Amino acid sequence: MPPGTDRRRVQKTVLITGCSSGIGRAAARAFLDEGWTVYATARNPADIETLGEAGCELATLDVTDQDDVDRVVDRILDEEGAIDALINNAGYGQFGPVEDVPTAKVREQFDVNVYGPHRLIKAVLPGMRRERDGTIVNVSSVAGRVSFPGGGVYSGSKFAVEAMSDALRNEVAEYGIDVVVVEPGPVRTNFSKRAEREAGGDDADGEAADGGGGEGDGTDDGGLDRSGAYEEFYELFEDTQLIGGDGPGAIEPEVVADAIVNAASATQPPARVQPGAVARIGVLARFLPDAILDRGYEFVRKYTS
């Protein structure tokens, strides 16, 4: 390499959270295919060993741990000089009727899905402002635009990401930094299994921020404060795939990954991207009057009961 050559300008660098499976893993491979230097992260390094074998740089990162965030960002800046794109993908879904979800679980949901991205954003922005260049991609969901019964806590976290992204996009525009929200619908990943574990009481590892919901096992308290008032919901959650990642219209994680790479690579990316037909149609529901949405939910409940 000739003296004075800026390696980062030759090969751009991306930091991706939640690469254990699903969208994060697919995104890491997609960026590699486009010639980026990829820092793939997860809470459990064993889960991403194959990405290292494929050519990714690996790092252990728990998005709820500020020391982890600072360590990983500092390492990338030391090794690469700059971070050209941050992909905030790590997340999980906490499902259950709002009354039945313990406040501690609401706090955990927001710590991963909202405070986690915020920690990463704060860590990378000084370098991006210095370079006057960079893209932040926040992986949200159709549920970040339209809430649904049983998904209030998860949707609340994604609504927060959407609002934070809208403000941030305008705050950093003068520094040449782009902010893009990716809003998938149902995606064929481990998201449904993780949602089931949340309804079933096990801890999610905060890795796959995929659209849609998941199916609960409906057989125990699931770490929820079961009030007894919403048993019909739990039966629906168990017996249908209406909000799962394997239902009608579900797309492969590679489709979402391609949308993320395109957003990070574009000179003037859109503020929002909806990969897949279900996502593009689903976000339009936010324009419907509340009364119509409510009647729609009631119809689904009666039709599936």
Secondary structure, DSSP 8 states (H G I E B T S, - for coil): --TT--HHHHS-EEEES--SSHHHHHHHHHHHHTT-EEEEEESSGGGGHHHHHHT-EEEE--TT-HHHHHHHHHHHHHHHS---EEEE-------S-GGGS-HHHHHHHHIIIIIHHHHHHHHHHHHHHHHT-EEEEEE--GGGTS--TT-HHHHHHHHHHHHHHHHHHHHHGGGTEEEEEE---BBSSTHHHHHHHHHTT----S----BS------SS-TTS---SS-HHHHHHHHH--TTSTTSTT-B-HHHHHHHHHHHHH-SS--SEE--SHHHHHHGGGGGS-HHHHHHHHHHHHHHH-
